[in-house]
Amino acid sequence: MFGLATGWLGWEPRVAWSTPIPELLLAYEAKIKFIQATNPFGSGEKKSKEAIAKDARIGFRAAAMSRKAAMEACAAA
């Protein structure tokens, strides 16, 4: 537990020794959730083909809308 507290959590040894184990484990679980939530490459979970297709449609729609807006701005200038 000491290695978990000082390594993964980055706590000082004094804090690691004085922290009760349940609190240490809760902090570790929170750290894991934070890392998963802020991971720029996703959560590691596989998306279904339908979910990937939906994300692609949303992205293409946004790109088309921004292109249309850019073309309208150029035409107005």
C-alpha positions as semicolon CSV with decimal commas, in nm:
position;residue;x (nm);y (nm);z (nm)
1;M;0,000;0,000;0,000
2;F;0,291;0,231;0,068
3;G;0,413;0,190;-0,290
4;L;0,065;0,263;-0,424
5;A;0,038;0,581;-0,220
6;T;0,385;0,713;-0,295
7;G;0,408;0,588;-0,652
8;W;0,070;0,605;-0,822
9;L;-0,082;0,874;-0,607
10;G;0,237;1,075;-0,558
11;W;0,184;1,126;-0,187
12;E;0,462;1,205;0,057
13;P;0,571;0,909;0,275
14;R;0,442;1,081;0,590
15;V;0,094;1,110;0,438
16;A;0,104;0,755;0,301
17;W;0,181;0,605;0,641
18;S;-0,088;0,804;0,822
19;T;-0,372;0,742;0,574
20;P;-0,615;0,457;0,653
21;I;-0,622;0,182;0,389
22;P;-0,987;0,238;0,285
23;E;-0,914;0,604;0,213
24;L;-0,603;0,509;0,019
25;L;-0,803;0,263;-0,195
26;L;-1,076;0,522;-0,258
27;A;-0,812;0,773;-0,369
28;Y;-0,656;0,513;-0,599
29;E;-0,993;0,429;-0,759
30;A;-1,061;0,800;-0,809
31;K;-0,721;0,842;-0,973
32;I;-0,794;0,555;-1,215
33;K;-1,133;0,709;-1,305
34;F;-0,967;1,046;-1,359
35;I;-0,703;0,895;-1,587
36;Q;-0,971;0,716;-1,789
37;A;-1,185;1,028;-1,816
38;T;-0,897;1,250;-1,930
39;N;-0,732;1,001;-2,165
40;P;-0,714;1,162;-2,511
41;F;-0,724;0,819;-2,676
42;G;-1,056;0,714;-2,523
43;S;-1,151;0,494;-2,234
44;G;-1,019;0,173;-2,384
45;E;-1,371;0,044;-2,440
46;K;-1,460;-0,072;-2,790
47;K;-1,734;0,123;-2,966
48;S;-1,996;-0,051;-3,173
49;K;-1,999;0,003;-3,548
50;E;-2,322;0,196;-3,511
51;A;-2,167;0,432;-3,256
52;I;-1,864;0,488;-3,480
53;A;-2,091;0,558;-3,779
54;K;-2,297;0,804;-3,573
55;D;-1,983;0,989;-3,463
56;A;-1,863;1,003;-3,825
57;R;-2,199;1,141;-3,946
58;I;-2,191;1,411;-3,680
59;G;-1,834;1,502;-3,775
60;F;-1,910;1,515;-4,148
61;R;-2,222;1,723;-4,084
62;A;-2,023;1,971;-3,875
63;A;-1,752;1,992;-4,140
64;A;-2,008;2,050;-4,415
65;M;-2,182;2,320;-4,214
66;S;-1,856;2,502;-4,143
67;R;-1,756;2,478;-4,511
68;K;-2,094;2,618;-4,617
69;A;-2,056;2,905;-4,371
70;A;-1,704;2,975;-4,500
71;M;-1,825;2,977;-4,862
72;E;-2,110;3,212;-4,776
73;A;-1,869;3,448;-4,600
74;C;-1,639;3,451;-4,903
75;A;-1,931;3,518;-5,137
76;A;-2,051;3,804;-4,919
77;A;-1,707;3,968;-4,913
